[in-house]
Amino acid sequence: MFSYVFIPLLFAASLLWAPAPLHAETRVAIIDTAYDTRPYLDRLKERGVVAIGRYYARCDQPEYGLTEKRLINQGRPSDPGSEIAQMFAKGFAVLSVYQYYSNTPNKFRGQNRDGKALPDANCNWTGVGRSVEEEAELDVQAAISQAQALGQPRGTAIYFGVDFNFTDSDTETIDLMVRYFRVIKARMDAAGYRTGAYGSGHAHQILKGAGLIEYSWISASRAFSRTSAFHRSGEWHLFQNQVDREWFGSSGSGCRRGLPLDTNVQNMFQDADVGLWRQGESYIIDEGRTFDIFATRRFACDGDAVVRRDKGSSSSDVARITECKAGKAKALPPKIDFANAARVGAATDTLIEVDVDDDGEFDGWTHHSNLTAHFGYKPDWIFETARRNATSCD
């Protein structure tokens, strides 16, 4: 295990501002999505994806329009046409995530954002409240039941969502979160599964310190408490580097609906086993590829990290970056947002090629000084817009 204290020295020797290794596959290997992947599996494979994050949840959440979120709803492994069977048939691994109204601290009170008591085990809105321990029991039993029904092998992981921000002053939320994960961890251990969490750096620091999780998946929310500090600590396993992207929406002559997804980077300085699984077995992504992916990501540390159209372009000749989203073309700003990650490629003495949205296609070139020297260093978020836009890399 390497300490992040030594990463600058390690990278300075061979990777600092170096172009991607010849023939290396540096496109993301792990995505997550709340949508049925069957129409896109061949194209995901062509784009280099090897693992797909899919969801467990106690019940459906139709009010959010997430009718395809639960993997269990797309069929069982015994059905060759099911999503899970098609994923296996095409060689994909699964990253298991449990989320059920996990985007609010009210979750730990058995409530939604509006304070309404969540459905019971049979998905009935009874209006009956429950303790945090009772809510955790319902969640973990649903997670284990669905994992077993889909053939998830023992010894692999389920990541439970804590998808909201909190600070040290939110003492009640912190206490309830710890109590929730005590139940989760005990039941997961008994069932032979390993426990992970998805959320802010603050959540991971507390849960890891309490011995309640084995895996940490950092959410992409740049302003969440202690997220940058936890990233710099090197104690994480997965980092969600892009969110709300949509792949395969371009039809050549226009836009159509594609697959909404997020992309993720695995920490090359942690154990290669992050709890992924395939049919009847755990799965580990090739360590060389994990290294190459990590080594070719950087964070924007300049508030105006302009992306030029070409390496010979002036700073005013910016890249024209568009994406198809929900069937419509959307222009992206010709820069890398502060503290966002980008994939890097070929380099000159002053400029480096960047893939701003991590869709596998390079979008243009930016100055080396706009980016951190390596992916181990994530800048702290700056809340004041003017100061953030005016900041530059140290």
KOLBA-297704 format. One line per 2 residues: number of its first residue (from 0); for each residue x, y, z of C-alpha. Coordinates in steps of 0.5 Angstrom, whole numbers. Layout:
<recs>
NUM> X Y Z ~ ...
</recs>
This chain:
<recs>
0> 0 0 0 ~ 3 7 -2
2> 2 13 2 ~ -1 19 -2
4> 5 23 1 ~ 9 20 -4
6> 5 20 -10 ~ 8 27 -12
8> 15 23 -12 ~ 13 17 -15
10> 9 21 -21 ~ 15 26 -22
12> 19 20 -24 ~ 15 17 -30
14> 8 20 -30 ~ 8 27 -29
16> 5 31 -35 ~ 7 25 -39
18> 3 22 -45 ~ -2 16 -44
20> 2 10 -45 ~ 3 7 -52
22> -3 2 -53 ~ -6 3 -46
24> -14 3 -45 ~ -15 9 -41
26> -22 10 -42 ~ -27 9 -36
28> -28 2 -34 ~ -33 3 -29
30> -40 6 -30 ~ -46 6 -26
32> -54 8 -28 ~ -61 7 -26
34> -63 5 -33 ~ -64 -2 -36
36> -57 -3 -40 ~ -59 -8 -45
38> -60 -4 -51 ~ -53 -1 -50
40> -49 -7 -47 ~ -45 -8 -54
42> -44 -1 -55 ~ -41 0 -47
44> -37 -6 -49 ~ -34 -3 -55
46> -33 4 -51 ~ -28 0 -46
48> -33 -1 -40 ~ -32 -8 -36
50> -37 -6 -30 ~ -43 -3 -29
52> -46 -1 -22 ~ -54 -3 -22
54> -59 -2 -16 ~ -62 -5 -11
56> -68 -2 -7 ~ -73 -4 -2
58> -79 -2 -7 ~ -80 2 -13
60> -80 10 -13 ~ -84 12 -19
62> -85 19 -17 ~ -78 20 -19
64> -79 17 -26 ~ -74 11 -24
66> -78 5 -27 ~ -72 1 -29
68> -67 3 -23 ~ -68 -4 -19
70> -64 -9 -22 ~ -69 -15 -20
72> -74 -12 -24 ~ -71 -13 -30
74> -71 -21 -29 ~ -67 -26 -26
76> -61 -30 -28 ~ -65 -36 -30
78> -68 -32 -36 ~ -63 -31 -41
80> -67 -25 -43 ~ -66 -21 -37
82> -61 -16 -36 ~ -57 -19 -31
84> -56 -25 -35 ~ -55 -21 -41
86> -49 -17 -37 ~ -46 -24 -35
88> -47 -27 -43 ~ -43 -21 -45
90> -38 -21 -40 ~ -40 -15 -35
92> -38 -15 -28 ~ -43 -12 -23
94> -42 -6 -18 ~ -48 -7 -13
96> -51 -1 -10 ~ -57 0 -5
98> -61 6 -5 ~ -68 8 -3
100> -69 15 -1 ~ -62 15 1
102> -61 23 -1 ~ -64 26 5
104> -62 25 13 ~ -69 24 14
106> -68 17 11 ~ -65 15 18
108> -72 17 21 ~ -75 12 16
110> -78 18 12 ~ -77 22 6
112> -75 29 4 ~ -82 31 6
114> -82 28 13 ~ -87 22 10
116> -86 15 13 ~ -83 11 8
118> -87 4 6 ~ -86 -2 10
120> -83 -9 7 ~ -89 -10 3
122> -88 -3 0 ~ -95 0 3
124> -95 7 5 ~ -98 6 12
126> -96 12 15 ~ -93 8 21
128> -86 11 23 ~ -80 7 25
130> -74 7 29 ~ -67 8 25
132> -66 1 27 ~ -72 -2 24
134> -71 2 18 ~ -64 -1 17
136> -67 -8 18 ~ -72 -7 12
138> -66 -4 8 ~ -61 -9 9
140> -66 -15 8 ~ -68 -12 2
142> -61 -12 -1 ~ -59 -19 2
144> -65 -22 -1 ~ -64 -19 -8
146> -57 -20 -8 ~ -58 -27 -7
148> -64 -28 -12 ~ -59 -25 -17
150> -54 -30 -15 ~ -49 -25 -12
152> -44 -29 -9 ~ -41 -29 -2
154> -35 -25 -1 ~ -37 -19 -5
156> -40 -12 -4 ~ -46 -8 -3
158> -45 0 -3 ~ -50 3 1
160> -52 10 -1 ~ -51 16 4
162> -52 21 -2 ~ -53 28 2
164> -49 33 5 ~ -48 34 13
166> -43 37 17 ~ -40 36 25
168> -46 41 27 ~ -51 35 25
170> -50 31 31 ~ -56 28 31
172> -55 26 23 ~ -48 23 25
174> -51 19 31 ~ -57 16 27
176> -52 14 21 ~ -48 10 25
178> -53 7 28 ~ -56 5 21
180> -50 2 19 ~ -49 -2 25
182> -55 -6 23 ~ -53 -6 16
184> -46 -9 18 ~ -48 -14 23
186> -53 -17 18 ~ -48 -16 12
188> -43 -20 16 ~ -48 -26 18
190> -50 -26 10 ~ -43 -27 8
192> -43 -20 4 ~ -38 -14 5
194> -41 -7 7 ~ -39 -1 3
196> -42 6 3 ~ -43 11 -3
198> -43 19 0 ~ -39 24 2
200> -32 24 5 ~ -35 26 12
202> -39 20 12 ~ -33 15 10
204> -29 18 15 ~ -34 17 21
206> -36 10 18 ~ -29 8 17
208> -27 10 24 ~ -32 6 27
210> -31 0 23 ~ -37 0 20
212> -35 -1 12 ~ -30 -4 8
214> -31 0 2 ~ -31 7 1
216> -34 10 -6 ~ -34 18 -6
218> -40 21 -9 ~ -38 27 -14
220> -41 32 -11 ~ -35 37 -10
222> -38 42 -5 ~ -40 36 0
224> -36 36 7 ~ -29 33 7
226> -30 30 0 ~ -23 33 -2
228> -19 32 4 ~ -22 24 4
230> -20 24 -3 ~ -13 26 -2
232> -12 21 4 ~ -12 16 -1
234> -17 11 4 ~ -22 11 -2
236> -24 5 -7 ~ -28 8 -12
238> -29 16 -14 ~ -35 18 -18
240> -31 23 -23 ~ -37 25 -28
242> -45 25 -26 ~ -51 26 -31
244> -48 24 -37 ~ -51 21 -43
246> -48 16 -48 ~ -50 14 -55
248> -55 20 -56 ~ -52 22 -62
250> -55 19 -68 ~ -50 22 -73
252> -55 27 -76 ~ -58 29 -69
254> -60 27 -62 ~ -64 22 -59
256> -64 19 -52 ~ -58 15 -50
258> -56 12 -43 ~ -56 16 -37
260> -50 14 -33 ~ -44 16 -28
262> -37 14 -29 ~ -32 12 -24
264> -25 11 -23 ~ -22 6 -18
266> -16 8 -13 ~ -10 4 -16
268> -7 5 -9 ~ -12 1 -5
270> -14 -7 -6 ~ -15 -9 -13
272> -21 -12 -10 ~ -27 -7 -9
274> -33 -12 -9 ~ -35 -13 -16
276> -38 -20 -18 ~ -40 -24 -24
278> -44 -30 -25 ~ -42 -34 -19
280> -35 -31 -17 ~ -32 -24 -15
282> -29 -20 -21 ~ -22 -16 -20
284> -21 -11 -26 ~ -14 -12 -29
286> -9 -8 -24 ~ -5 -5 -30
288> -11 -2 -33 ~ -13 1 -26
290> -7 4 -26 ~ -7 7 -33
292> -14 10 -32 ~ -12 13 -25
294> -5 16 -28 ~ -9 19 -34
296> -14 23 -30 ~ -13 30 -27
298> -17 36 -23 ~ -18 43 -25
300> -14 47 -20 ~ -15 54 -24
302> -22 57 -24 ~ -21 58 -32
304> -19 52 -34 ~ -20 54 -42
306> -20 48 -47 ~ -17 50 -54
308> -20 47 -60 ~ -13 44 -62
310> -6 44 -59 ~ -4 50 -64
312> -10 54 -62 ~ -10 61 -59
314> -13 61 -52 ~ -19 65 -55
316> -20 59 -60 ~ -24 54 -56
318> -27 47 -56 ~ -34 46 -59
320> -36 41 -54 ~ -43 38 -54
322> -47 33 -52 ~ -54 29 -53
324> -58 29 -47 ~ -65 27 -47
326> -66 28 -54 ~ -63 35 -55
328> -56 38 -56 ~ -53 41 -51
330> -47 46 -51 ~ -42 45 -46
332> -37 50 -43 ~ -31 50 -47
334> -27 49 -40 ~ -26 44 -34
336> -30 46 -28 ~ -26 48 -22
338> -25 41 -18 ~ -28 37 -24
340> -24 31 -26 ~ -22 30 -34
342> -18 25 -38 ~ -11 27 -41
344> -8 24 -47 ~ -2 27 -51
346> 2 33 -49 ~ 7 38 -51
348> 11 42 -47 ~ 6 47 -45
350> -1 43 -47 ~ -4 37 -46
352> -10 34 -49 ~ -17 33 -45
354> -23 29 -45 ~ -27 34 -41
356> -33 29 -40 ~ -30 23 -40
358> -34 20 -46 ~ -28 17 -49
360> -27 22 -54 ~ -22 28 -53
362> -25 35 -53 ~ -19 39 -54
364> -13 42 -51 ~ -11 46 -44
366> -5 48 -41 ~ -1 44 -36
368> -2 49 -31 ~ -9 49 -31
370> -9 42 -28 ~ -6 38 -22
372> 0 34 -23 ~ -3 28 -21
374> -10 25 -19 ~ -8 24 -12
376> -9 31 -10 ~ -16 34 -11
378> -17 41 -9 ~ -22 44 -4
380> -28 47 -6 ~ -29 54 -6
382> -36 57 -5 ~ -35 64 -7
384> -36 64 -14 ~ -32 70 -16
386> -26 67 -12 ~ -27 60 -15
388> -26 63 -22 ~ -20 67 -20
390> -16 62 -17 ~ -10 59 -20
392> -6 53 -19 ~ -1 54 -14
</recs>
